[in-house]
Amino acid sequence: MIREENGTLVSARSSTDSAAGADATSSMALNSFCGTASLVIARNTGSKIRITTGYGVYATSVYHRWNVAGASSTGTFTEPFSGLNASTTWTATHYYQFTYGAAHGFGEVATNSYVQLWNGAQCYIYDPPPYDTW
């Protein structure tokens, strides 16, 4: 879920295993409802994984600090997605290359990730964050 900078929590996360082909989602909290965050990670080819993440918020976002972190059987990773935005939705896909392969692993949106809204509000990822396995 996501919390506002004052710590207000709204709702619990629901998540499903990506092996079933479903999207792992998390609620975002502000004083009432802020939006949702998502993460899908899949093994691409060889030692590469495909990371798709995003959010939808109730007001236009202007910036997001967004990181996905995780581990495989051969090491850990952190992939930055931070940047500017001028919309209520955002999604991006990155590919991460492991040095020695990545047969199995997991990842999650880092709990220090947040979305800065045009009205000054900040929506933070909160525990438990969206996560996925491959």
C-alpha positions as CSV (number, residue, x, y, z in Angstrom):
1,M,0.0,0.0,0.0
2,I,1.1,3.6,-0.1
3,R,1.0,6.1,2.7
4,E,0.9,9.9,2.8
5,E,3.9,11.6,4.3
6,N,1.9,12.0,7.5
7,G,1.7,8.2,7.8
8,T,-2.1,7.7,7.1
9,L,-2.8,4.2,5.9
10,V,-5.9,3.3,3.9
11,S,-6.1,-0.2,2.7
12,A,-4.3,-3.5,2.5
13,R,-2.5,-4.8,-0.6
14,S,-3.8,-7.7,-2.6
15,S,-1.3,-9.6,-4.6
16,T,-1.1,-12.6,-6.8
17,D,1.8,-14.7,-8.1
18,S,3.0,-13.8,-11.6
19,A,3.3,-17.5,-12.5
20,A,-0.4,-17.3,-12.9
21,G,0.1,-14.4,-15.2
22,A,-1.6,-11.9,-12.9
23,D,-0.5,-8.4,-12.0
24,A,0.7,-7.7,-8.4
25,T,-1.0,-4.5,-7.2
26,S,-0.9,-2.4,-4.1
27,S,-3.2,0.4,-2.8
28,M,-1.8,3.8,-2.4
29,A,-3.0,5.9,0.6
30,L,-3.4,9.6,1.1
31,N,-5.9,11.1,3.5
32,S,-8.5,9.0,1.8
33,F,-7.6,7.3,-1.5
34,C,-4.5,8.1,-3.5
35,G,-4.4,5.4,-6.1
36,T,-2.7,2.1,-7.0
37,A,0.7,0.8,-7.8
38,S,1.7,-2.3,-9.8
39,L,4.6,-4.5,-10.6
40,V,5.1,-7.4,-13.0
41,I,8.5,-9.2,-13.4
42,A,9.1,-11.9,-16.0
43,R,12.1,-13.8,-17.1
44,N,13.0,-12.6,-20.6
45,T,15.9,-14.4,-22.2
46,G,19.0,-16.0,-20.7
47,S,20.0,-13.9,-17.7
48,K,17.7,-11.0,-18.4
49,I,14.4,-10.1,-16.7
50,R,11.6,-7.7,-17.8
51,I,10.3,-5.3,-15.1
52,T,7.1,-3.5,-15.7
53,T,5.8,-1.1,-13.0
54,G,3.5,1.8,-12.7
55,Y,0.9,3.7,-10.8
56,G,-2.5,5.5,-11.1
57,V,-3.2,8.4,-8.7
58,Y,-6.2,10.6,-8.1
59,A,-4.5,13.9,-9.2
60,T,-1.8,14.7,-11.7
61,S,1.6,13.7,-10.7
62,V,4.6,15.9,-11.5
63,Y,7.5,13.6,-10.3
64,H,8.1,10.1,-9.0
65,R,11.0,8.6,-7.1
66,W,10.4,4.9,-8.0
67,N,12.8,2.0,-7.6
68,V,12.3,-1.8,-7.9
69,A,14.7,-4.0,-5.9
70,G,15.0,-7.7,-5.6
71,A,17.1,-10.8,-5.8
72,S,17.6,-13.9,-7.8
73,S,19.5,-17.1,-7.1
74,T,22.6,-15.3,-8.5
75,G,22.5,-11.9,-6.9
76,T,20.5,-8.8,-6.0
77,F,19.4,-5.8,-8.1
78,T,18.0,-2.3,-7.9
79,E,16.5,-0.7,-11.0
80,P,15.7,3.1,-10.9
81,F,12.5,4.4,-12.6
82,S,12.5,7.9,-11.3
83,G,11.4,10.8,-13.5
84,L,9.0,13.5,-14.4
85,N,5.3,13.0,-15.2
86,A,2.3,15.1,-16.1
87,S,-0.5,12.6,-15.8
88,T,-2.6,10.6,-13.4
89,T,-1.1,7.4,-14.7
90,W,2.4,6.2,-15.5
91,T,4.0,2.9,-16.6
92,A,7.4,1.8,-17.7
93,T,9.3,-1.3,-18.7
94,H,13.0,-1.9,-18.1
95,Y,15.2,-4.9,-18.7
96,Y,17.8,-6.0,-16.1
97,Q,20.7,-8.2,-17.0
98,F,22.1,-10.5,-14.3
99,T,25.8,-11.5,-14.7
100,Y,25.3,-15.2,-14.1
101,G,21.7,-15.9,-15.0
102,A,18.4,-15.5,-13.2
103,A,16.4,-18.7,-13.2
104,H,14.2,-17.7,-10.2
105,G,13.8,-14.6,-8.1
106,F,11.6,-11.9,-6.7
107,G,11.3,-8.1,-6.8
108,E,9.3,-5.3,-5.1
109,V,8.7,-1.6,-5.4
110,A,11.0,-0.1,-2.9
111,T,9.3,1.3,0.2
112,N,11.1,4.6,-0.2
113,S,9.3,5.1,-3.6
114,Y,6.8,8.0,-3.8
115,V,4.7,10.1,-6.2
116,Q,4.7,13.9,-6.0
117,L,1.3,15.3,-6.9
118,W,0.7,18.7,-8.4
119,N,-1.2,19.9,-5.3
120,G,1.9,19.2,-3.1
121,A,0.7,15.9,-1.7
122,Q,3.2,13.0,-1.7
123,C,2.0,9.4,-2.0
124,Y,4.5,6.8,-0.6
125,I,4.8,3.1,-1.1
126,Y,4.1,1.4,2.2
127,D,4.7,-2.1,3.6
128,P,3.8,-4.5,2.1
129,P,4.8,-3.1,-1.3
130,P,3.8,-4.6,-4.7
131,Y,6.0,-7.5,-5.4
132,D,6.3,-10.3,-8.0
133,T,8.3,-13.5,-8.5
134,W,9.7,-15.2,-11.6
